[in-house]
Amino acid sequence: MRRVRWKSKYDTGDRRLDEHHKALVAALLHVDSLLRAKEHCQDMEDLYRELTDMAGERLRDRRSFSQGRGSDKAFQGLLTDGLPLAALDTPACRDCGICDLTGERIRAWLDEGAALAQPSVVPDAAEGHTASASH
C-alpha cells in the first residue's frame, strides 16, 4: 500500500491552497493508519489506492484542480460511484467502518475546498463600500 506524503515541491505559493492540500494528505494518512491496523476488504484497499493515485496527481499537476483526474469533481465521482463498497453486507465485508470514515473525511475535505473557492465580501475602506475578494 502506497502512502501519500506532503513534499515541499507540492507548495503552490498559496498558503490557503497548500493547507487545503495538506489536509487531504492528512486525511489519507489517517485512513492509511486504519487500514494498517484493521482487517478490511479488498474493495476498501482498491478505493484507497484510487484515492491516493488521484491525490498524487492533484499534488503534482496544478492544472488538475478544476479538471482531470485530480479534480474535486473526480474525487466526488469516485465517492459517488465507489461508496457504498460492493463488499458491504457480503461475506467479504469485515465491518471495519473504514469505508464510511473515508467517505466522510474526503467529503469534508471537498466541502472545505468549495468554501475556499467562494469569493468573500470584504469592506473597501477607501470607497466605503464592499468589494468581492477571492482567496
C-alpha positions in Angstrom: 0.0 0.0 0.0 1.5 3.3 -1.1 1.3 6.3 1.2 0.8 9.9 0.1 3.2 12.2 1.8 3.5 16.0 1.6 6.6 17.2 -0.1 7.9 20.8 -0.4 7.7 20.5 -4.2 3.9 20.5 -3.9 3.9 24.0 -2.5 1.9 26.3 -4.7 2.8 29.6 -3.0 -0.8 30.0 -1.9 -0.9 29.3 1.8 -4.6 28.5 1.9 -4.4 26.1 -1.0 -1.3 24.4 0.4 -3.0 24.0 3.8 -6.0 22.5 2.0 -3.8 20.0 0.2 -2.0 19.2 3.4 -5.5 18.4 4.9 -6.1 15.9 2.1 -2.7 14.3 2.8 -3.6 14.1 6.5 -7.0 12.6 5.8 -5.4 9.9 3.6 -2.7 9.2 6.1 -5.3 8.7 8.8 -7.2 6.2 6.5 -3.8 4.5 5.8 -3.2 4.0 9.5 -6.7 2.5 9.9 -6.1 0.2 7.0 -2.8 -1.0 8.5 -4.5 -1.6 11.9 -7.8 -3.2 11.0 -8.8 -6.1 8.8 -10.7 -4.7 5.8 -12.0 -5.9 2.4 -10.2 -5.7 -0.9 -12.7 -3.2 -2.2 -11.6 -0.7 0.5 -8.0 -1.4 -0.5 -8.9 -0.6 -4.1 -10.7 2.6 -3.2 -7.8 3.8 -1.1 -5.4 3.1 -3.9 -7.5 5.1 -6.3 -7.8 8.0 -3.9 -4.1 8.1 -3.3 -3.4 8.0 -7.0 -5.8 10.9 -7.6 -4.3 12.8 -4.7 -0.8 12.3 -6.1 -1.9 13.5 -9.5 -3.5 16.6 -8.0 -0.5 17.5 -6.0 1.9 17.0 -8.9 -0.2 18.7 -11.6 -1.6 22.1 -10.6 -3.8 22.2 -13.7 -5.9 19.3 -12.4 -7.7 21.3 -9.7 -10.7 22.1 -11.9 -10.5 19.3 -14.4 -8.9 16.0 -15.0 -8.2 13.0 -12.7 -7.2 15.1 -9.6 -10.1 17.5 -9.7 -12.7 17.9 -7.0 -15.3 16.6 -9.5 -13.2 13.4 -10.0 -12.9 12.9 -6.2 -16.7 13.4 -5.8 -17.4 11.0 -8.7 -15.2 8.3 -7.2 -17.0 8.6 -3.8 -20.4 8.6 -5.5 -19.6 5.6 -7.7 -17.5 3.7 -5.2 -19.5 4.1 -2.0 -21.0 2.1 -0.5 -18.5 -0.6 -1.4 -19.7 -3.6 -3.3 -18.5 -5.8 -0.5 -20.8 -4.1 2.1 -23.2 -6.6 3.6 -21.5 -9.5 1.9 -19.2 -12.2 3.4 -16.2 -10.1 2.1 -17.2 -7.2 4.3 -15.1 -7.0 7.5 -17.4 -4.4 9.2 -14.3 -2.3 9.8 -16.2 1.0 9.2 -13.2 2.4 7.3 -15.2 3.0 4.1 -17.7 5.2 5.9 -15.0 7.2 7.6 -13.1 7.6 4.3 -16.2 8.9 2.6 -16.9 11.3 5.5 -13.3 12.6 5.6 -12.9 13.1 1.8 -16.4 14.7 1.5 -15.5 17.1 4.4 -12.3 18.0 2.6 -14.2 18.6 -0.6 -16.6 20.9 1.3 -13.7 22.9 2.7 -12.3 23.3 -0.9 -15.7 24.5 -2.1 -15.7 27.1 0.6 -12.1 28.2 -0.4 -13.3 28.7 -3.9 -16.1 31.0 -3.0 -15.3 34.7 -3.1 -15.8 36.6 0.2 -17.1 40.1 0.6 -14.7 42.5 2.3 -15.2 46.2 3.1 -13.4 48.6 0.8 -12.3 51.2 3.3 -11.2 53.7 0.7 -14.5 53.7 -1.1 -16.9 53.0 1.9 -18.5 50.0 0.1 -17.9 46.3 -0.1 -15.9 44.5 -2.7 -15.5 40.9 -3.7 -12.2 39.3 -2.9 -11.0 36.0 -3.9 -8.8 33.8 -1.9 
